[in-house]
C-alpha cells in the first residue's frame, strides 16, 4: 500500500525459501510486479503459482487479467 513493491517482492521471495509450495506467495509476488508494471515478471510469478495448484482460482483470474493487459 505504501508503494514499496520491490521490498515487498523481496520479502515474499524470502518466504518462498521456507514455504516453496505456497501458491499465495507467488500470487503476492505477481501483484507486486503488476503494481510496478513489470508484466512479464508478474506473468512468470503467477504461472509458478499455477504449477503448484492448477485449480487456484485467483491465480487463473490474475493470469487472464495480465494477458489482457499485455495484449
ChimeraX attribute file (.defattr): number of C-alpha atoms within 10 A of each C-alpha:
attribute: neighborCount
match mode: 1-to-1
recipient: residues
	/A:1	6
	/A:2	5
	/A:3	10
	/A:4	11
	/A:5	17
	/A:6	13
	/A:7	11
	/A:8	17
	/A:9	19
	/A:10	13
	/A:11	13
	/A:12	18
	/A:13	17
	/A:14	13
	/A:15	13
	/A:16	15
	/A:17	9
	/A:18	9
	/A:19	12
	/A:20	14
	/A:21	15
	/A:22	15
	/A:23	24
	/A:24	17
	/A:25	23
	/A:26	26
	/A:27	25
	/A:28	20
	/A:29	26
	/A:30	29
	/A:31	23
	/A:32	24
	/A:33	22
	/A:34	17
	/A:35	15
	/A:36	15
	/A:37	11
	/A:38	13
	/A:39	18
	/A:40	14
	/A:41	17
	/A:42	25
	/A:43	23
	/A:44	15
	/A:45	23
	/A:46	27
	/A:47	21
	/A:48	20
	/A:49	26
	/A:50	19
	/A:51	12
	/A:52	15
	/A:53	16
	/A:54	13
	/A:55	11
	/A:56	16
	/A:57	11
	/A:58	15
	/A:59	24
	/A:60	16
	/A:61	12
	/A:62	18
	/A:63	21
	/A:64	12
	/A:65	12
	/A:66	18
	/A:67	13
	/A:68	9
	/A:69	9
	/A:70	9
	/A:71	5
